[in-house]
Amino acid sequence: MKVDEIPVGEGRTLAVGDTQVAVFRLRSGALRALAAVCPHLGGPLADGLLDETVVVCPLHGRSYDLVTGAETSLGDTAVCAYSVTVDANDEITVVPVT
């Protein structure tokens, strides 16, 4: 997936092998990535409301930190966070944060 395929202020789901990753293009231009599925009830995080620090699941309003993947609404769950790099051809690569 190329950077320009993600509108500013939105997210898109990217398949990485058998894993679905939600990649977000923030209004600042920064890219962030989290696991694409909310662990609460399987909501699509790429479709969630987004600001510079969190994404809010569109199904039930749980929010996740875009850097760490930690839940910021109830604090009892987390999703995998990914580092995002862009190559010279504007192709996005994501790698789990360890």
N, C-alpha and C positions, 0 to 999 in steps of 0.2 A: 504494500500500500504506500502511496506517495502522500506527502504532507498536504498537498493541495486537495486531496480527496476528502479531507476533514475540514468542514467549514469552521471558521473561528467561533469559539464559544460552544462547540458541540463535540460529541463523541461518536466513534464508529467502532464496530467490532471487527477484530482482525483474528484470523485463525493462525495459530502457531502450533503446527503439528495437530495434536488432538485437543489442544487447549484454546479456549476462546478468551481473548484479551480485549478490554475496552480501552481504546486510545483516545485521549482528549486533547483538543487544541484550545488552549486557554486564550482569553482575550489579549493577554500579554504576548501571545505567540509561543509561549512555552508548551511543551508536550508532556503529558503525564499518562500513565497506563496502570490499570488495575485488572484483576480478574473480572470477566464480563458479567458474571452472574452473582446477584445478591444472595448470600447464604440464608437469609431469612425465609423467603418464599420463591426464590429463583427469578427475581426481577431483572430485566436487562439494564445494567448500569450505564451502558452507552447512551441510553435514551433518557437518563436522569437529568435533573436540573444541576447546573454546574456554576461554580464561581471559581475564584483563584485558589481556593484551599480544599474544597470538598465537592463531592457529587452526592446528590440525594436520589435514592432509589425511587423510580416512578410508581412503584406499587404501594409501598407502605411508609415512605418517608424516612427510612433509615439512611444516615449519611456516613460517608467514608472519606477519610483523609486521603488526598490525592498523592501524597508523598509516601506515607507509611502503610496505607490500607486499613488502618485502625478505624473502628466504628466510632464516630463522634457523637451520635445521638443517644445510645444506650450504653455503649462501651463494652459490650459483652462478646462481640465477634469481630472478625477482621477478614479482609480479602487479601490475596497476594498482590503485592505492589511490584511493578516492573520499572527498570530503567529504560529510557528511550533514547536511541541515537538515530541520527539521520545522515545518510551517506551523501556523496557528491552528486548523486542523481535524485536526491530528495526522497529516497526510499527509507521507510521506517523499519528499524530493528528494535525488538524488545527483549529484555533478559530479566528473569526474576531477580529481585533484590534479595540478597541473602543476609 
